[in-house]
Each structure stands twice: as C-alpha cells, then as structure tokens.
Amino acid sequence: MTEKKRIKKIPKKNAIAFLIVMFFAFAFAYLEYNYILFDTIPFREAKPPVIANLYSYDLVVFIPALTIFSFYPFIYQALRKKRTALRRPAAFGVASLLLSLILKDAAWYLFRTLAPVASDTLAHQWIRPLDSTATFLGYAEILGLRIPLWYVALSPLIIAIFISLRISQHTNPRENDFLDEIDYDEQVNGE
C-alpha cells in the first residue's frame, strides 16, 4: 500500500481537527505573548502561574477552547443518531489536547526567542532554568536546548496514542462507522 493511500485512510474529521488544534495552539501562544501583558512585559514573566504551569487565562479561555477543538471528533460522533464506539475519538482528543498544550507552551518561548515584544527584558532567550515551565518538573538539556521534563514525560504517551490509533485503524468495524453494514447481534445469536 502506498503512502498516499494510507494518508487517504485517515478520517477527514480527525485530520481537520488536528490541523485546527495545532493552528490554535500557535495562535493562542502568539496572543498570550504579544497581547496579555502586565506593565508592558509578558504576563508570564511578571506573575507566577496559578495552578501547576497554568495561568488564569489558560484555565478560563485557552484550555477550554483547545479541549473543544481537540475533542471535536468525539463530540461529533457522540451527538450522531447512529453512534459508533467512542474509544478512538476519545483517545484522539486526549492526544491532541496534550500535544496542543506542549505546542502552545513551546510556541510562547519560540515567539520570545524569535519575535520578542520590544519591552520584553528577556527577549531572544529560550526557556531559562527559572522559567515556570522549567521549574514545574525540571528540565533537561537536549541538543543544547532546555526542554521541560513535562514535555518529555508527555511525548511518549502522545506518540503511543497516535501510533496505536494509526495501527488499529480499520481493525474493529464497530469503531470505523461500519455499524450500518454489520449486524453483530444476529452474528452472535446465529452461531
């Protein structure tokens, strides 16, 4: 099977949801860095996080929006009249949400490094050891970059979920919109 055929097998709603989630992760990082300011410097540099590595605007606006975008395939399938299994869309939502949180955080530092606000005293600096994202669980120096350990801890889980969704695709008809074609009750009772 060619790569082009494999890509065509990915459900369109998942591909679209994934692209939307990644777009908004970067867009929210851009908005947070450039427009959520405290005395003309980025809010993250002026105030400590509220919970873990999250700020109040993350909890009220950004994370709920990313959650809705991430779980769009799940919501869509749950609200359909002919509902199929929700396990795959739920797993997709979890992986997309976790990835979007990492991308939003990393993009914020990317904007600080490559396109800083004029008033930012920490302009052109990647993640520093004293930044809240690095102090949350610690950080590791990988290829000369400081990478927060929470990125490293979540990455295998995200990769495993996406790989398992790809490998198990079309192996269980109940989870691939084939309920209309196969009547499982008749097969079980008829045997």
SVG drawing of the C-alpha trace seen along z (x, -y; Angstrom):
<svg xmlns="http://www.w3.org/2000/svg" viewBox="-31 -49 55 70">
<polyline fill="none" stroke="black" stroke-width="0.4" points="0.0,0.0 1.4,-3.4 1.8,-6.3 -0.7,-8.3 -3.4,-5.6 -2.5,-5.4 -3.0,-9.2 -6.3,-8.9 -7.4,-6.4 -7.1,-8.9 -10.6,-10.2 -11.0,-13.7 -12.6,-14.9 -9.6,-13.8 -7.1,-15.5 -9.1,-18.7 -9.5,-18.7 -5.7,-18.1 -4.8,-21.0 -7.3,-23.3 -5.9,-22.3 -2.3,-22.9 -3.2,-26.3 -5.0,-27.5 -2.2,-26.3 0.2,-28.6 -2.4,-31.4 -3.0,-31.3 0.7,-31.3 1.0,-34.4 -1.9,-36.1 -0.6,-35.3 2.9,-36.5 2.0,-39.7 -1.2,-40.9 -1.5,-39.5 0.9,-41.9 1.5,-43.2 3.1,-46.7 4.2,-46.2 6.0,-42.9 4.6,-39.5 2.4,-38.3 4.3,-35.0 7.4,-36.9 5.6,-39.2 3.4,-36.8 3.6,-33.2 1.3,-30.5 -2.0,-29.9 -2.0,-26.0 1.0,-24.0 2.2,-25.7 -1.2,-27.3 -2.3,-30.9 -5.9,-32.1 -6.4,-33.0 -5.3,-29.5 -7.9,-27.9 -10.7,-30.2 -10.1,-30.6 -7.2,-28.7 -7.6,-25.2 -11.4,-25.0 -11.1,-26.2 -8.3,-23.7 -10.3,-21.0 -13.3,-21.6 -11.2,-21.7 -9.3,-18.5 -12.4,-16.6 -14.4,-17.7 -14.4,-14.2 -15.6,-12.7 -18.3,-15.4 -19.4,-14.9 -19.6,-11.1 -21.3,-11.3 -24.1,-13.6 -24.8,-11.5 -28.1,-9.5 -26.2,-6.3 -23.5,-6.3 -20.4,-4.1 -17.8,-3.4 -16.3,-6.5 -13.0,-5.0 -10.9,-6.1 -12.3,-9.7 -11.7,-10.0 -8.1,-8.8 -7.6,-11.1 -8.9,-14.0 -6.6,-13.2 -3.5,-13.0 -4.4,-16.2 -5.1,-18.1 -1.8,-17.1 0.1,-17.9 -1.6,-21.3 -0.6,-22.1 3.0,-21.4 2.9,-23.2 1.3,-26.3 3.9,-26.5 6.8,-25.9 5.5,-28.4 5.3,-31.0 9.0,-30.6 9.6,-30.5 7.9,-33.8 10.0,-35.2 13.2,-33.9 12.5,-34.8 10.0,-37.7 10.1,-39.3 7.9,-42.2 10.0,-45.4 9.6,-45.8 10.5,-42.2 13.6,-42.2 14.1,-38.5 13.9,-38.9 15.8,-36.4 16.1,-33.8 14.8,-30.3 13.5,-28.6 15.6,-29.6 16.1,-27.5 14.0,-29.9 11.0,-30.0 7.9,-28.4 7.7,-25.8 11.2,-24.6 10.7,-24.6 7.4,-22.7 9.0,-19.3 12.5,-20.3 14.3,-20.4 16.8,-18.6 19.5,-19.9 18.9,-18.2 21.0,-19.2 21.8,-22.5 18.2,-23.4 16.5,-23.3 13.4,-21.1 11.0,-20.9 10.6,-17.4 6.8,-17.6 7.3,-17.8 9.5,-14.7 7.0,-12.9 4.0,-13.5 5.7,-12.9 5.8,-9.1 2.2,-9.0 1.1,-11.2 3.2,-9.3 1.9,-6.0 -1.7,-7.1 -1.3,-8.4 0.6,-5.3 -2.0,-3.0 -4.8,-4.9 -2.9,-4.5 -2.1,-0.8 -5.5,0.2 -7.3,-1.8 -9.9,0.4 -9.3,3.4 -12.5,3.1 -15.6,2.4 -17.6,1.1 -15.2,-1.8 -15.0,-2.7 -18.6,-3.6 -19.4,-0.2 -22.3,0.5 -24.8,-0.1 -23.3,2.7 -22.8,5.4 -25.4,6.6 -23.4,8.0 -26.4,9.2 -27.5,11.6 -24.0,13.0 -23.7,13.7 -27.2,15.2 -26.9,17.1 -23.8,19.0"/>
</svg>
